[in-house]
């Protein structure tokens, strides 16, 4: 298998890929047209990326079977095109959770104690103890979390260690889970905004979450509250945030922004950087050695599993539900042509196979094929399938709910 690495990848990960028999091409500087041309020329089976965009033309070259996002999000990959072309897309969820949670808590502490402003004044030769002794502290205050995936849960643990009360909104959060985690479940993001002294956002980016943190959300926040975003800039209406920072003294700790420079660009011209209430980092949430090593290890595991079994771990673009309405189960002797016979009969009736598996029993004498079909085969067709092969042991049809 030929693996093209189009972003930085740890040397240990490259060695691990080579050890499992992969031919590895590492070109971390490839972007846009250069990456497209490289895919056309190199014809890799697998593409591994971090922040690099994977476009429809890249997928349409025809060589790629698997795209691995070495990270949790996959919004930089044209998943719709990949699904249309039958290209697997996988990610590495949860492997950078601790790193992002650590940064979120670091920004929270920095906002409360104004660590950056302290340092700037010290470097300018200023001593202003009376000004910087006004922090409220975190113990007993309320942290609101919007989104409770892997990262959100890691933030909960760390916030509770600081003695904070935690309130959470998440579509998947149940009362039972909230009780187990010792958090308070809220019915909407607005409820979180109303009661929290600080809010930290941990949602995936998709059509439903774009600008979910909007003007109404910031209007609901307490004056002087903290707002932290280490997820995606697209989740936030940044103009509304800037207005809240100016008019309500909201202080923001951001690792992501509405528009970010390209990897090769050293200038950041977003006006939010000039607001005195901003503490910002350079989209580095997942960029710790620990996180990158864990992500690389998981990416290698995905490639190895696919190479050995054809199965794709953490695949994000398989249909959750197909049009299949019935299950055809065929127990048969493990002989050449049995499945071809079954499929030929189904084709003759224009019955489509949505999913299929064939498992072999110990000794390789018998096997069992399970085919999920888009419509139920007539009884006569089932009889023809059985009568047409001496190797078929039994056949059953089960409706699917």
WOFEN-V941626 format. One line per field, one symbol per residue. psi: psi as a letter, one per 20 degrees, with the letter a starting at -180 (. if undefined). Layout:
psi: ???
This chain:
psi: ppppojrppqhhhghhghhjjqppoomiipqchhgghgggghlqhpppreipporghghihihphpppomagqkiipnhgggghjkpppqamqiijgggghggghghgghggjlgghggggghjjpolhhgjjjqhrhpirppppoplbggghhggghghhjkqppqppqhiprhghgggilrppqiqhhhghhiqhqpppmqqpahhipkhnaghghhiqqpjrqppojephiipnhghggghhghjkpppopiqrhpqqrhipjpojpihiipijpoqrlljgjmqggghggggghgghggggghhiiqoqkpikqphprjpiqpopoprqnqpighhgghggghhjkppohqqqoqprpikhqrpppppqiqpqqhhggghgghipiiphrpqppqp.
